[in-house]
C-alpha cells in the first residue's frame, strides 16, 4: 500500500476497519476499493448474498460498494449476477 492509500484509509476508516463514508472523489474511492477488495480471495466465486455479507463488514451500502468494485475492474460478475469473483 502506498502513502496516498494509507492517508485515504486513515481519513475514511474507523479503527475497526469499517468505512465512515464512501468517498465521492474517484481517486479516493479507488484507494478505498483497493482496500475492500482484499477481503475476497482470488480464484474464488461468491454469490451476491456472500458478497453483500462481506461488504457489510465495511459499510451498510453494499450495493454501491459492489457496483463500484465491478465498475473499477477489481471484481467481475456473471451477466445474471449469480456469481462474483476478484479480478487479478
KACORSUL-V904755 format. One record per residue. N is the residue number from 1. RES is the residue in three letters. PHI is phi in whole degrees, 0 to 359 (NA if undefined). PSI is psi in whole degrees, 0 to 359 (none if undefined). NEAR is the number of other ideal C-beta (glycine too) atoms within 8 Angstrom. Layout:
# KACORSUL-V904755
n-><N:N>
res-><RES:RES>
phi-><PHI:PHI>
psi-><PSI:PSI>
near-><NEAR:NEAR>
This chain:
# KACORSUL-V904755
n-><1:2:3:4:5:6:7:8:9:10:11:12:13:14:15:16:17:18:19:20:21:22:23:24:25:26:27:28:29:30:31:32:33:34:35:36:37:38:39:40:41:42:43:44:45:46:47:48:49:50:51:52:53:54:55:56:57:58:59:60:61:62:63:64:65:66:67:68:69:70:71:72:73:74:75:76:77:78:79:80:81:82:83:84:85:86:87:88>
res-><UNK:UNK:UNK:UNK:UNK:UNK:UNK:UNK:UNK:UNK:UNK:UNK:UNK:UNK:UNK:UNK:UNK:UNK:UNK:UNK:UNK:UNK:UNK:UNK:UNK:UNK:UNK:UNK:UNK:UNK:UNK:UNK:UNK:UNK:UNK:UNK:UNK:UNK:UNK:UNK:UNK:UNK:UNK:UNK:UNK:UNK:UNK:UNK:UNK:UNK:UNK:UNK:UNK:UNK:UNK:UNK:UNK:UNK:UNK:UNK:UNK:UNK:UNK:UNK:UNK:UNK:UNK:UNK:UNK:UNK:UNK:UNK:UNK:UNK:UNK:UNK:UNK:UNK:UNK:UNK:UNK:UNK:UNK:UNK:UNK:UNK:UNK:UNK>
phi-><NA:275:298:297:300:299:295:299:295:299:285:254:249:279:300:279:95:287:279:290:203:266:298:273:288:304:297:290:299:299:296:295:295:298:289:293:296:294:285:251:278:295:83:253:260:236:286:299:299:293:301:297:299:293:294:298:289:253:193:289:274:293:296:294:299:298:297:290:299:291:298:279:79:276:226:234:214:295:299:269:76:283:209:231:207:282:266:257>
psi-><132:175:322:312:318:317:315:314:323:320:328:351:146:173:328:0:349:152:137:317:164:123:144:328:130:313:319:320:318:321:317:319:322:327:312:321:340:346:350:137:136:140:359:140:141:142:161:323:315:320:314:320:316:314:330:337:347:322:149:338:73:328:317:314:316:312:318:323:317:315:327:355:12:335:156:165:156:152:333:2:12:340:147:153:156:136:131:none>
near-><6:5:5:7:11:9:8:12:12:7:6:11:11:7:4:4:7:9:10:6:6:11:10:5:6:5:6:11:13:9:13:14:13:11:11:11:11:6:8:13:5:6:6:8:5:11:8:10:6:8:14:10:8:11:13:9:8:11:12:4:7:11:6:9:14:14:8:11:12:12:6:9:6:10:13:7:9:7:4:4:6:6:8:14:12:11:7:4>
